[in-house]
Amino acid sequence: MKIAIVGSGLSGLACADHLVAAGHQACLFDKARGPGGRMSTRRADTAVGQVSLDHGAQYFTARDPAFQTVVKQWQESGTAALWAAAGPDAWVGVPAMNAPIKALAARHDVAWSMRIDGLVKQGDSWQLASEEHIIEALFDAVILAIPAEQAASLLEPWEHDFQALAEKTVSAPCWTLMLAYANPVNTSRATLRDDIVIGWAARNSDKPGRTGPDSWVIQASPDWSIEHLEDSPQQIVAALSDRFSELLGITLPDPLIASAHRWRYARSGKTDHSALYNGDLKIGVCGDWLIGPRVECAWQSGTALAKMVLA
């Protein structure tokens, strides 16, 4: 089959890997400019060198034996390493969090900067709508590997049970602050967590393979992010910087970079399903929101959906 996959984060790429290995053709479409999804990395030039900031997922675990095998391959290829500061089983991409995703995407046909707004049925085939025009290619099946809220919109005309499940499985938002300093922050700590305002803060430059100036990624707690969801980036920078300084008990140096990013769909929900597939319509759904809010869950869901399609 020729299969369209909307979304090229880990779940979509894991699904594509298994489908292509079984002899099918997978064509992926993603609204982003490049690979990463919620394992994204932002790079910026500063007066003291380039800095990379993992502003999405901070680390991941590998508890499923099949995923452990995949992560071992990433480690052997140099795209992942253990990071002791986050825990004995915490892994990160090297030299940036998106490194494994970049490696996976490189072996597939991915159309970047392509926002899919709708699905069109042409007999037994599917077409994709993007920015009010129909992409000419015909597909035998379509897979949605995107957050629940976005999947619900595309599912609405076609699969009401899947749509209803997606609509009620909401994600928690997260405001993320990215900081870089010419002079290192005066603390020996590499991480902070579980504050009522700051759910997680990490010295990004402490992770394996990182170079450049002292850098930090600070993620607000879900409740605080909801309360301040419509605040301006400038307000978020000020509020989270002040709280970070308070928690460390020090005055922060002037930053080279201070930037805030709002993730509307950061921490996924969960359902009783690993993936969803309607074999009559040939439409499927995968993503971490079906299993739980962990990177590993995205891989498990994409793999589960591929097995459903192959069955």
TORPAFI-619162 format. One line per field, with one value per residue (C-alpha): residue number from 1; residue in one letter; y, x, z. Coordinates in steps of 0.5 Angstrom, whole numbers. Each point is the difference from the previous one (the first is absolute). Example, Ala and Ser with C-alpha at 12.3 -4.5 7.8 and 13.67 -1.06 7.14 Angstrom:
REM residues 2
resi: (1/2)
resn: (A/S)
c2: (-9/7)
c1: (25/2)
c3: (16/-2)
END
This chain:
REM residues 311
resi: (1/2/3/4/5/6/7/8/9/10/11/12/13/14/15/16/17/18/19/20/21/22/23/24/25/26/27/28/29/30/31/32/33/34/35/36/37/38/39/40/41/42/43/44/45/46/47/48/49/50/51/52/53/54/55/56/57/58/59/60/61/62/63/64/65/66/67/68/69/70/71/72/73/74/75/76/77/78/79/80/81/82/83/84/85/86/87/88/89/90/91/92/93/94/95/96/97/98/99/100/101/102/103/104/105/106/107/108/109/110/111/112/113/114/115/116/117/118/119/120/121/122/123/124/125/126/127/128/129/130/131/132/133/134/135/136/137/138/139/140/141/142/143/144/145/146/147/148/149/150/151/152/153/154/155/156/157/158/159/160/161/162/163/164/165/166/167/168/169/170/171/172/173/174/175/176/177/178/179/180/181/182/183/184/185/186/187/188/189/190/191/192/193/194/195/196/197/198/199/200/201/202/203/204/205/206/207/208/209/210/211/212/213/214/215/216/217/218/219/220/221/222/223/224/225/226/227/228/229/230/231/232/233/234/235/236/237/238/239/240/241/242/243/244/245/246/247/248/249/250/251/252/253/254/255/256/257/258/259/260/261/262/263/264/265/266/267/268/269/270/271/272/273/274/275/276/277/278/279/280/281/282/283/284/285/286/287/288/289/290/291/292/293/294/295/296/297/298/299/300/301/302/303/304/305/306/307/308/309/310/311)
resn: (M/K/I/A/I/V/G/S/G/L/S/G/L/A/C/A/D/H/L/V/A/A/G/H/Q/A/C/L/F/D/K/A/R/G/P/G/G/R/M/S/T/R/R/A/D/T/A/V/G/Q/V/S/L/D/H/G/A/Q/Y/F/T/A/R/D/P/A/F/Q/T/V/V/K/Q/W/Q/E/S/G/T/A/A/L/W/A/A/A/G/P/D/A/W/V/G/V/P/A/M/N/A/P/I/K/A/L/A/A/R/H/D/V/A/W/S/M/R/I/D/G/L/V/K/Q/G/D/S/W/Q/L/A/S/E/E/H/I/I/E/A/L/F/D/A/V/I/L/A/I/P/A/E/Q/A/A/S/L/L/E/P/W/E/H/D/F/Q/A/L/A/E/K/T/V/S/A/P/C/W/T/L/M/L/A/Y/A/N/P/V/N/T/S/R/A/T/L/R/D/D/I/V/I/G/W/A/A/R/N/S/D/K/P/G/R/T/G/P/D/S/W/V/I/Q/A/S/P/D/W/S/I/E/H/L/E/D/S/P/Q/Q/I/V/A/A/L/S/D/R/F/S/E/L/L/G/I/T/L/P/D/P/L/I/A/S/A/H/R/W/R/Y/A/R/S/G/K/T/D/H/S/A/L/Y/N/G/D/L/K/I/G/V/C/G/D/W/L/I/G/P/R/V/E/C/A/W/Q/S/G/T/A/L/A/K/M/V/L/A)
c2: (0/7/3/8/1/7/2/-2/0/-7/-3/1/-2/-6/-2/2/-5/-6/1/1/-6/-4/3/6/7/5/8/4/7/5/7/2/2/-6/-6/0/0/1/-3/7/4/7/3/7/4/4/5/-6/-6/-4/-3/-5/-1/-6/4/-6/-7/0/-7/-7/-7/-6/-6/-4/-5/2/7/-2/-3/6/5/-5/1/8/-1/-4/5/6/3/-1/-1/-1/7/-2/7/-2/-7/-7/-1/6/1/6/1/2/5/3/-3/-1/-4/-7/4/3/-7/-4/6/0/-7/2/4/6/7/5/7/-4/1/-5/3/-5/-7/-1/-7/-2/-7/-5/5/6/7/5/8/5/8/-1/-4/-8/-3/-4/-7/-6/-4/-7/2/6/0/6/0/7/3/-2/7/0/-7/1/6/-5/-6/4/-1/-8/-3/2/-5/2/7/0/-4/5/6/-2/-2/7/2/5/6/2/7/-2/5/0/4/0/4/2/-1/-6/0/-1/-7/-7/-3/-2/-1/2/-3/0/7/3/5/-3/-8/-1/4/-3/3/-2/1/-6/-5/-5/3/7/6/7/5/-2/-1/-2/-2/2/-3/2/-5/-2/4/7/-1/0/6/4/-3/6/4/4/-4/6/-1/-7/1/5/-4/-7/4/3/-7/-4/6/-1/-8/0/6/4/6/-2/3/4/-5/-1/-3/0/-3/-3/-5/-2/-8/0/-8/-1/-6/-5/-3/-8/-5/-7/-1/-1/2/1/-3/-1/-5/2/7/-1/5/0/4/0/4/0/3/-7/-3/5/6/-3/0/-8/0/4/-6/-5/3/1/-7/-3/4/-3/-7/1/3/-6/-5)
c1: (0/2/-2/0/2/-1/5/7/2/2/-7/-1/8/-1/-6/3/6/-4/-4/6/3/-6/0/-5/2/-1/0/0/-3/2/-1/6/7/4/0/-1/-8/0/7/2/7/1/6/3/6/3/6/3/-2/-6/-4/-5/-6/-5/-6/-5/1/6/2/-4/0/1/-4/-4/5/-1/1/6/3/-1/3/6/1/-1/6/4/-1/2/-7/-2/4/-2/-1/1/-2/-7/0/3/-4/0/2/1/1/7/3/-8/-6/-3/6/-3/-6/4/3/-6/-3/6/-2/-7/-4/-2/-3/1/-3/-7/-6/-5/-7/-5/-1/-3/-3/0/-3/4/6/2/3/2/-2/5/-1/-6/2/0/7/-1/3/-5/2/-3/0/1/3/0/6/-2/-3/-7/-2/2/-2/-7/-1/3/-5/-6/-3/2/1/-5/3/7/-2/-4/6/5/-4/-1/7/3/7/3/4/7/4/7/5/7/6/8/5/7/2/-3/-5/3/-3/2/-7/-1/-8/-6/-7/-7/0/-7/2/6/-2/7/7/6/7/0/7/1/-3/5/3/-2/5/-1/-2/-3/-8/-6/-7/-5/-7/-6/-5/-6/-5/4/1/-8/-1/5/-1/-2/6/5/6/4/-5/2/8/-1/-4/4/6/-2/-2/6/4/-4/1/7/1/5/0/0/5/-3/-1/2/-7/-6/-6/-7/-3/-7/-2/-8/1/5/-1/-5/-6/-1/-5/-1/2/7/-2/-6/-2/-6/2/-6/1/8/1/4/2/6/4/2/-7/-2/4/3/5/7/4/0/-8/1/4/-4/-6/3/2/-7/-3/5/-2/-7/0/5/-5)
c3: (0/-1/7/2/7/3/5/0/8/3/-1/-7/-2/4/-3/-7/2/1/-6/-5/3/-2/-7/0/-2/5/-2/7/0/6/1/3/-3/2/4/8/2/7/0/-3/1/-1/-2/0/-1/6/1/3/-5/-2/5/-1/5/0/2/-1/3/5/0/-1/3/-3/4/-6/-2/-8/1/4/-6/-4/5/1/-8/1/5/-4/-6/5/0/7/7/7/4/7/3/-2/3/-1/-6/-4/-7/-4/-7/-2/-2/1/2/-7/-3/0/-3/-6/-1/-1/-4/-5/-2/-2/-5/4/-2/5/1/-3/5/-2/1/-2/-3/-7/-2/-7/-1/4/0/5/-2/5/0/1/1/-4/-6/-1/-1/-6/3/1/6/2/8/4/7/5/4/4/6/2/-1/-7/-2/3/-6/-5/2/1/-7/0/6/6/5/-1/0/7/3/-3/3/7/0/1/1/6/-3/2/0/-1/2/-4/3/-2/4/-1/7/3/5/7/2/0/-2/-6/1/4/0/3/2/-1/-5/-3/-2/-2/-1/-3/-2/-7/-1/5/-5/-4/-6/1/-1/0/6/6/-1/3/-2/5/-1/4/4/-4/5/0/-8/0/4/-4/-7/-3/3/-5/-1/4/6/0/0/6/4/-1/0/7/3/-3/4/6/0/-1/6/-5/-5/-7/-4/-7/-5/-7/-2/4/-4/1/-4/1/-1/0/-1/5/5/-4/3/0/-2/0/-7/-3/-7/-4/-7/-4/-5/-4/-1/0/5/6/6/5/5/7/2/-1/5/4/1/-2/-6/1/-1/-7/-2/3/-3/-7/0/2/-6/-5/3/-1/-7/-2/3)
END
